[in-house]
């Protein structure tokens, strides 16, 4: 359980507590992949629930995928 003074702090603490080597909303590191393939990978990961989907949502925001598009793919209300 994570308690923070804001939602952002709480989600960062929650991600750190997963003990999977991720320390918050760090970009996902995938070697030797071009931007079109990475975009397609993000879309694929947004569609399927999984433990790393929150990280792909953060990366989707980083590459300027709109919140509406993220919702359409993930069905997570933002």
N, C-alpha and C positions, 0 to 999 in steps of 0.2 A: 504494500500500500504506500502510495506516495502522497505527501501533503506538501503543497507549495503555496506561495502567496498569489499565484496566478495560474491560469490554465496552462500556459506555456511552460512554466516551471514544473508543474505537476506532471505533464506529459514527458518532459525531459527526464525527470527522476524515474518515472515509470519505465521508460525505455532503458535507462541504465540498470534498473533492477532486474531486467530479464536475464542478465548474466550471459549474453551471447556475443560479447565483444563489441557491442555497439554502445556508444556513449552519447546518445541523443540523436538528433536529426542530422547525422553526417551523410554526405552523398554516398550512394552505393557505388562501390568500386568494381567495375567490370572491365577487364583488360581487352584491348583490341576489338572494340565494337564501334561502328560508325553511328552517327546521330539518328539516321532513319531506323536502323535496327534497334537502337536503344529506345526510341519512341515506341516502336511496336512492342518491345519487351515490357515497357511500362504499362501500355494499354492491356496487354495480356495479364499482367500481374494485378492490375486494378480490378479486372473482371472476376478473378478467383480469390475467395477469402483465404487468407493465410497469415502466418505470424509476421511476415515481412511486408505485408501490404501497407502498413502505416509509413514505412520507409519509402515505398514507391509513390505514395501520395505526396510526400515531401519532395521527392525528385520531380514529380509531375508539375508541382508548383514552381520548382526551380527552372524548369524548361518552358515555362509560360503556358502550360495547358490550363485552360480556364476552369474555374470552380464548377461551372455548369457541366463541362465535359467530364471532369472527374466524377461528378455525381452520376452522370449518365452511364459511365462505365462501372463504377463501384456500387452504386445505389446507397452510398453512405451520405446521409443528409449533413450538409455543412452550413 
